[in-house]
Amino acid sequence: MLSTTTLLEAQKNQTVKWASSDSKTVKVSKKSVNTAKVKGLKEGTATITATVAYKSKTDKKVATCKVKVSGTA
């Protein structure tokens, strides 16, 4: 599981959008407003991106996490 933490009051009611750079290697699915489930599908790497726009669509905050998958069944 990955989650985000908002520090500004204005960000508390915003939805986080989650994405995987390689959805055939790593699947990311939203679980709640600020939490996502990450599942490795095959060996490789992918970058998970969490994006929130809290004042306007152009005023975005982005965080990334690189995920390495090995030994999938």
N, C-alpha and C positions, 0 to 999 in steps of 0.2 A: 504494500500500500504506500502511496505517496500522498502527502497532504500539504496544503499551503496555510500560512498564517498571515492574516492581514493586521498591520500595525496602525493604520490610520482609520479613524472613525468612518470616514467617507467610503472606505473599501469594504466594510463589514457586510453590506447587503449585495455584493456583486458576485456573479457566477464566474467560476474559473472554467476556461476552455482547455481541454487536454488534447494532446496530439502526440503521435509516435512518428519519428522520421522514417521508420521501416515497419509497417504494420504486419508484414509477413514474418518478422523476427520477434517483435514485441508488440503485444496488443495492450492498449490502455483504454479502460472504460470508467466513466464517471460513476462514483458511488454516492456522493452527496455534493453539496455546494462547493466544498473545498477539498474533497478526497477522491482519489482515483485508484483503481485496482490495476496493477501491472502484471501481465502474464507473458512469460517467455514461450515462444512457439517453436523456435529452432535456434541452433547455435549462431551467434553473431552479435552485433552491437546495434544499438539504436539510441537516439536522443529523445527523451520525453520532454515536451514543452508544456508549461502551464502559462496561460495568458489571461490577464484580467484588465478590463477597461473600466476605470472607476469614475472618470469625469466625462469622458466622451470616447468615441471609438478611436480617436487619434491619440488619446492620452492613456497608453497601455503600459503595463508592467509585465515583464516576461521573465520566467525562471526556467532553467533547463537542468536536466539530470541525464548523464550518460549511463546506459544500462548494458552490461555484458551478459549474454546468455551462454551457458555451457552445460553439457550433460543432460539435455532434455530427453524425456522418455518417449 
